[in-house]
Amino acid sequence: MTPFEVLLGTVLAIHAAVAAVLAMNLWSVARDRRRTLPTDLPTVSVLVPARNEEANLRALLPTLLAQHGVEAEFVVVDDASDDGTWDVLKAHADPRLVPVRGSGPPEGWVGKPHALYQAAKRATGDVFVFLDADAQLRDDGALARLVGRWVANGGAGTAMTSLPRYLDRGPAALLTSLVPFAVLAALPIPLVPRVQAPSLSALNGQIWVMGADDYRHLAPHEAVKNDVLEDVMIGRYLKRSGVRLYFQNLSGEVAVWMYRSFEEAWRGFQKNAALLAGGKPGRPVTVEFVAFFLLYTLSWVVPSVLWVGGTAGLWALATLVGIKLAIDRAGRFPLWVSALAPVTLALGAALLLDSARAHATGRVSWKGRAVS
């Protein structure tokens, strides 16, 4: 075999394996949506960290306060914001809304874990729903369905997370589409609750649910208080602690508009891309990072140029676009995002390198705070 044939065969084998995982995942998330949900629900506290989230809270709070079908409170922590976040919170008189004037993170803490730690101290519900400020509940029964899905999974002793429906449009959607791509192409979702290995976990900090008693017993935010990837680390910590983690389809309940521009999206992903690939803060270029980058490039960047070696190389490009199209359709991304799949995946490789550079030089910040 020629080197080209070996390379092409390797890429196609990787794509076949990814397609098998993807098919299993799409079947699993479709099955989740057909479950019958209980209606006798425990009380719930929705916990929201908010740093400089004035605009996002104007969209989120009405969707929270419109909820019915479950007894709820909404604890929102203003994490020492520099904008009008506190004014937006105080403008709502609903007794279910519990605004908390948070202090900034003390030494040894990262901002988001500390904000949610403060929120949990004020929460009184039996179930905690952790929700980012750029999220929205999609209809007035969404919260009841969220809690119902957690109860249907077994309730106490379990945690639940998901990919939301992403609302990003314009160039930012190119980068945002990499989030469901990374999960659905690589994580065998049906195995997550069945295999307790911490490495087989994925907790999305944008939306996750667990019982209040379990939270207070395990104190997950204290356990990861100085970790930039707090949600990933919480997922692994919960599994090590014996909690059964479910990754389900909650796109019918939660939507997130992560970024308004390509530049904002780049800066947002820059702060954690290298760390998600195995890098460490201050030392991003680890063996794990290099291995991940090479595998990613082989799988998702090289296929875009294999056609130069002959028409057989078009098969690799076709399978790449087909996989990306299937994931984008599941996430309701516009077709033009899928048409630019080779560009998007090449941007992913560039983002990994830029994230590693930023962490190596200590130049990563978000919302006015240093990350590295």
MORA-V112697 format. One record per pair of residues at least 12 apart in sequence whose C-alpha atoms are under 7 Angstrom apart, sorted by the first residue. I is the first residue (numbers start at 0). GAP is how many residues later the second one is. D is the distance in Angstrom with one decimal. If there is no record, write none. Layout:
{{I	GAP	D} {I	GAP	D}}
This chain:
{{7	305	6.7} {7	308	7.0} {10	287	7.0} {10	288	5.8} {10	305	6.7} {11	304	6.0} {13	285	6.8} {14	304	6.7} {17	167	5.5} {17	168	6.7} {18	304	6.7} {20	164	6.4} {20	165	6.9} {20	167	5.9} {21	162	5.7} {21	163	5.4} {24	159	6.4} {24	163	6.4} {24	164	5.7} {24	165	7.0} {27	162	6.4} {28	219	6.1} {28	220	5.2} {31	216	6.7} {31	217	6.5} {32	216	6.9} {36	111	5.4} {36	112	6.3} {36	115	6.4} {37	110	5.5} {37	114	6.9} {38	109	6.8} {40	29	6.4} {40	107	6.7} {41	84	6.0} {41	85	6.9} {42	27	6.6} {42	28	5.0} {42	29	5.9} {42	82	5.0} {42	83	5.2} {42	84	6.3} {43	27	6.4} {43	28	4.8} {43	29	6.6} {43	81	4.4} {43	82	5.6} {43	83	4.6} {43	84	5.9} {44	27	5.7} {44	28	4.9} {44	29	5.8} {44	30	6.9} {44	78	6.0} {44	79	6.6} {44	80	4.8} {44	82	6.1} {44	83	5.0} {44	84	6.2} {45	27	6.3} {45	28	4.8} {45	29	6.0} {45	82	5.9} {45	83	4.6} {45	84	5.9} {45	85	6.8} {46	27	6.2} {46	28	5.0} {46	29	6.0} {46	69	6.7} {46	72	6.0} {46	81	6.9} {46	82	6.0} {46	83	4.9} {46	84	6.1} {47	27	6.3} {47	28	4.7} {47	29	6.3} {47	82	6.2} {47	83	5.3} {47	84	5.7} {47	85	6.0} {48	27	6.0} {48	28	5.2} {48	29	6.7} {48	30	6.8} {48	63	6.4} {48	66	5.6} {48	67	6.0} {48	83	6.4} {48	84	6.5} {49	26	6.8} {49	27	5.8} {49	28	5.0} {49	29	5.7} {49	83	5.9} {50	27	5.9} {50	28	4.8} {50	29	6.5} {50	30	4.9} {51	29	4.8} {51	30	6.0} {51	31	5.4} {51	33	6.0} {52	32	5.7} {52	80	6.6} {53	29	6.6} {53	30	5.4} {53	31	4.2} {53	34	6.4} {55	77	6.1} {55	78	5.2} {56	76	6.2} {58	77	7.0} {59	73	6.7} {59	75	6.3} {59	76	4.9} {62	73	6.2} {62	74	5.5} {63	73	6.6} {65	74	5.4} {66	73	4.4} {66	74	5.9} {66	76	6.5} {67	72	6.2} {67	73	6.0} {68	72	6.5} {68	75	5.6} {69	74	5.4} {71	24	6.9} {72	23	4.6} {72	24	6.0} {73	22	6.0} {73	23	4.8} {73	24	5.8} {74	22	6.2} {74	23	4.6} {74	24	5.9} {74	44	6.0} {74	48	6.7} {75	22	6.3} {75	23	5.1} {75	24	6.0} {75	43	6.8} {76	22	6.1} {76	23	4.6} {76	24	6.1} {76	25	5.7} {76	38	6.1} {76	42	6.1} {77	22	6.1} {77	23	5.2} {77	24	5.3} {78	23	5.0} {78	24	6.2} {78	25	5.9} {78	36	6.1} {79	22	6.1} {79	23	5.7} {79	24	5.4} {101	13	6.8} {107	118	5.6} {108	116	4.9} {108	117	4.6} {109	115	5.9} {109	116	5.0} {109	117	6.6} {109	118	6.8} {112	108	5.2} {112	112	5.6} {112	117	7.0} {113	111	6.8} {116	104	6.1} {124	87	6.9} {125	85	6.2} {125	86	5.2} {126	83	6.0} {126	84	4.5} {126	85	5.0} {127	81	5.7} {127	82	5.6} {127	83	5.9} {127	84	5.6} {128	79	5.9} {128	80	4.5} {128	81	6.8} {129	77	5.5} {129	78	5.3} {129	79	6.2} {130	75	5.4} {130	76	4.8} {130	77	7.0} {131	74	4.9} {131	75	6.8} {133	122	5.7} {133	123	5.8} {133	124	6.2} {134	119	6.7} {134	120	5.6} {134	121	4.2} {134	122	6.5} {135	118	5.8} {135	119	5.3} {135	120	6.2} {136	116	5.7} {136	117	4.8} {136	118	6.4} {137	114	6.8} {137	115	5.2} {137	116	5.6} {137	117	6.4} {141	111	4.7} {145	107	6.9} {154	56	7.0} {155	55	5.7} {156	57	6.7} {156	86	5.2} {156	87	6.4} {157	52	6.4} {157	85	5.2} {157	86	4.6} {157	87	5.7} {158	50	5.5} {158	51	4.5} {158	84	6.8} {158	85	6.2} {158	86	4.9} {158	87	6.2} {159	48	5.5} {159	49	5.1} {159	50	6.6} {159	85	5.7} {159	86	4.7} {159	87	5.9} {160	42	5.8} {160	43	6.0} {160	46	5.9} {160	47	4.2} {160	48	6.4} {160	85	6.3} {160	86	5.0} {160	87	6.3} {161	42	6.4} {161	45	6.5} {161	46	7.0} {161	85	5.2} {161	86	5.1} {161	87	5.8} {161	88	5.8} {162	17	7.0} {162	86	6.7} {162	87	6.6} {162	88	6.6} {163	86	5.8} {163	87	4.4} {163	90	5.2} {163	91	5.1} {163	92	6.3} {164	86	4.6} {164	89	6.3} {164	90	4.4} {164	91	6.2} {164	166	6.3} {165	89	5.7} {165	90	5.0} {165	91	5.9} {166	88	6.7} {166	89	5.9} {166	90	4.8} {167	89	5.3} {167	90	6.4} {167	91	6.3} {167	92	6.9} {170	90	6.7} {170	91	5.3} {171	87	6.4} {171	88	6.7} {171	89	5.2} {171	90	4.2} {171	93	5.8} {173	163	6.0} {173	170	5.7} {174	90	6.7} {174	169	6.7} {176	151	6.9} {179	147	7.0} {180	143	7.0} {180	146	6.1} {188	58	6.3} {191	53	6.5} {191	54	6.4} {191	55	6.9} {192	51	5.4} {192	52	5.0} {192	53	5.3} {195	43	5.8} {196	42	6.9} {197	38	4.5} {197	41	5.4} {197	42	6.0} {198	37	6.7} {200	34	5.9} {200	35	6.2} {201	30	6.1} {201	33	6.0} {202	28	5.6} {202	29	5.5} {202	32	4.9} {203	27	5.9} {204	26	4.9} {219	14	6.0} {227	143	7.0} {269	81	6.5} {269	84	6.8} {269	85	4.6} {270	84	6.3} {270	93	5.9} {270	100	7.0} {272	79	5.6} {272	82	5.9} {273	78	5.4} {273	81	5.3} {273	82	5.3} {276	12	5.2} {276	15	6.0} {280	78	6.1} {280	91	5.6} {281	77	5.6} {281	78	5.2} {281	80	6.7} {281	90	6.4} {282	77	5.9} {283	72	5.3} {283	75	6.3} {283	76	6.2} {284	71	6.5} {296	52	6.7} {299	20	6.8} {299	45	6.1} {300	41	7.0} {300	44	6.4} {300	45	5.6} {302	13	5.2} {302	14	5.2} {303	13	5.5} {303	38	6.1} {320	20	5.9} {323	14	6.2} {323	17	6.4} {324	13	5.1} {358	13	6.0}}
